[in-house]
Amino acid sequence: MSLISSLHWPRTLFARLTVILFFGLASAQALSFWLTMTERDQTMTNVMMGYIEREVASSVALLDHLPANERAQWLPRLARRSYEFMLGPGVSGGPVDANLSARVARSIDEGIGTNYPLTVNAVPGDRERLQVHLKLTDGTPLTIDMRPMSGAPLSRWLPLVLLLQLVVLLGCCWLAVRTATRPLHDLAVAADALGPDLKAARLSESGPSEVARAARAFNAMQERIAMYVTERMQILAAISHDLQTPITRMRLRVDMMDAESEGIKLRQDLQEMEALVKEGVTYARTLHGATELPCRIDPDALFDSLVCDYVDAGQAVSLQGRFGMPLMTRPQALRRIVGNLVDNALKFGGSAEIDVAMLPGGQASVAVLDRGPGIPADSLEDVFQPFYRLEASRNRQTGGTGLGLAIARQLALAMDATLELHNRAGGGLEARLTLRNLVMASPAAVA
């Protein structure tokens, strides 16, 4: 496993850029802080060495000139934060081995070592400590007890300032990455919204030159696709219009033929041609876009009416379940989708069962069930391709054009719905339509 995978690398570009920028800038800030503190400590140590050298030399000279009975009174006045004076031999110990203590001892030796012979030893303990032993001119032993300090202490407000810097750094990283990735998000949203109707909103062409160029290219792509699809629909519509006249003439001539058996066959061929032309134009229109606007409907009444029409025509169609609430959708498109699915079930199964239900999250489900031969598992998606036929069970002899399911899928996409096929246990097919992003309405609003 790679290092990135083991660190649970985030999936989104926004999170990745934020992590990279934040850790990079935070590391640079930490390195800068370390260098500053190191230089500060070294400078303060050098200053402190010079200060100790001067102060200790002055203090020892003062004690040496004071009467012996007054020296004890001056010891507290001469004490400093890092050292103090004691009259006496002090504490013995080992040689000085710490770097800072060695520097302090060297500074004191350079300051007073020429006038007062001295010895230095380390004092055992947890903290770094040393004592300098010397004798004044009258032979009185004097000990300088020192606790070297590495630089100046940190201010109490410094951690708060560092935390505030990290917060500002994180905010700037978030703003910079959001500004850089927002155009990509808008482009993805616009691409997702570019459905079969080809009516997605145009991207704003403002902003940085790279973003504006990508937006212009995407808008131009939308326009070209819409133009190509429109031309295809116009071609199919023109073909349909031009074919209507010769088909009508051929039907009139067939009606005047004496050979009844041949006339029946020709009529069937002409009816198949006419149905194929009409279905082709319908499919082209679904690709070009749905002109129907969504409206609030009573879906239970719509499905009751649909099933009653089939029952009145002598078809075995039943309805199970209820929605129980109004929905915002495109009723004609919904009726066309379910009608195509029911026709498909009747054609290959002899009967159809419509099962409707509301799903969690404001979604609705419409399932059309049959007990026909079903579809091979590897062809469940292929049957949505236009003019696709299954040779085994769903062939041209059934009278289909190969466009019913393709039209249903295109209409479903235009409604922001999903249409899927599944083979049923025990034989048969289930066509399930899932409606999303439904706006619920009160019964009074529908009435």
Secondary structure, 3 states (H helix, E strand, C coil): CCHHHHCCCCCCHHHHHHHHHHHHHHHHHHHHHHHHHHHHHHHHHHHHHHHHHHHHHHHHHHHHHCCHHHHHHHHHHHCCCCEEEEECCCCCCCCCCCHHHHHHHHHHHHHHCCCCCEEEEECCCCCCCEEEEEECCCCCEEEEEECCCCCCCCCCCHHHHHHHHHHHHHHHHHHHHHHHHHHHHHHHHHHHHCCCCCCCCCCCCCCCHHHHHHHHHHHHHHHHHHHHHHHHHHHHHHHHHHHHHHHHHHHHHHHCCCCHHHHHHHHHHHHHHHHHHHHHHHHHHHHHCCCCCCEEECHHHHHHHHHHHHHHCCCCEEEECCCCCCEEECHHHHHHHHHHHHHHHHHHHCCEEEEEEEECCCEEEEEEEECCCCCCHHHCCHHHCCCCCECCCECHHHCCCCCHHHHHHHHHHHCCEEEEEEECCCCCEEEEEEECCCCCCCHHHHC
